Structures are given as structure tokens and as C-alpha cells.
Amino acid sequence: MTVYGTVSELKIRIQIDSVMTAAQDAMLLEILTAASKSLDQFCNRERDGFQALTVATARHFVGKGEAWLRIPECVEVTSVAVKASVTATTYTAWSTPTTAMAGDGDWIPAAGSHLYPTYDRLPYTLLLVDVNSEYSYFLGSNATPVITVTAKWGPSVAIPTDIREACLMQSAKMYKRFQASAGRSTGSIDFAKISYQRGLDQLVKQVLIDGGWVVPLYGNP
């Protein structure tokens, strides 16, 4: 999983300017990791988090027989392959456009609604059949995966600023709880016992909700 803040950034938030031991730095990293995991869980993003993968990977989808296909958030689509029929055992690679809107491929990445797509905004959440393609729709099936999409999955190339701040806000809150439980010492303690004691801070939740980062539980393919 991705950790959305650094130890140096957290030290600024909790006003620590003195040199800490390696063990103390490791404790702060543990807090940041726990906070990042909490953000992923609250927003139903345990699979991809908030920062896209740097390497494209393949995922399989069930088609609906439409000229469009809803896909999870991604920042780049590298290839699309579709079975010729539900019973086919191999996938046929569709032609990849040289650029997103070149019109020289079989598919176009887009965002928004298939009725009113946008082509210049990330993340992509949609694939459309290009009007110049030899194909007119993505094959439909009841439950059998018939489409393979290879992409860099995730909503943003870099960690979004509000996600980084939400992580640091939550981490600072958790550190204060740590201090209350362990006194002023930053020495060894079983941090796992207190890291999820009260869940996300209400202000952090509001940042995530207002930023539109919460994915409906069954709303992302």
C-alpha cells in the first residue's frame, strides 16, 4: 500500500524539530501507515488507493453489449482485448490509438458519463468504441469476463494534495493519542492497541467527503 505522507512532513505537523532515533522515526512511519490504511478503508479504496500504479496491469471485465465500458479509475490505458464470443478461449487485441483522441484506434479513454464524456480529464473511468473502429460495441455476457483492459489503475499520478494533508492531519491526531497513552516519551509501546481506537477524525472525514474521494462500495467495477 502507499503511505500518503512522510516522516519529515509529520514532524512539522506535530512540531518536532529535534533529531529522533531510528526507532522513533520508525514509530512515526507506523502512524503514517496506519493513517493511510484508514483513509483507504473509509473511501473503499483498499485495492488501488489514491495514487495510480506506475506499471500497467491487466483486469478482466464482463461486457454489456454496448459501445461503452465502465472501468475503474486509471491514469493511462495501454491496451484493450476482447473475445470474439463468450465461448472463445482467446482475446483479440483491439488497435490502440497513437494518442487518446487520434481516431486511429478501436477505443478511446474518457471520463464521466457515456452520454456526455470528457476526454481531457483524469482519471479515466470509461472506454468508448471509436467511431472509425471496425467494431461497434464491446461484447456482452451474463457473467463471463470477455474484455481485458491493461492500465495504470488508480485516480491520480501523484498523491493528491488533499489526501496528503488528510493523512498528515490524521497522523498528527493519532500521535497525540499516543502521547496521551504513553506520556511524553516516544519510546517503545504497542502502538497497534491504540492506532484505530477512535477511527478517522471528523475533519479528515469531511475533507475526504467534500473532495469526492469516497467510492460507493459497489460503484467501482
ABEGO torsion letter per residue (X at the ends): XBBABBAAAAAAAAGBABBBBAAAAAAAAAAAAAAAAAAAAAAGAAAAEABBBABBBBBBBBBAGBABBBBBBBABBABBBBBABAABABBBBBBBBABAAAGABABBBBBEBAABBBAABOBBABBBBBAABABABBBBBAABBABBBBBBBEABABBBAAAAAAAAAAAAAAAAAAAAAAEABABBBBAAAAAAAAEBBAAAAAAAAAAGABBBAAABX
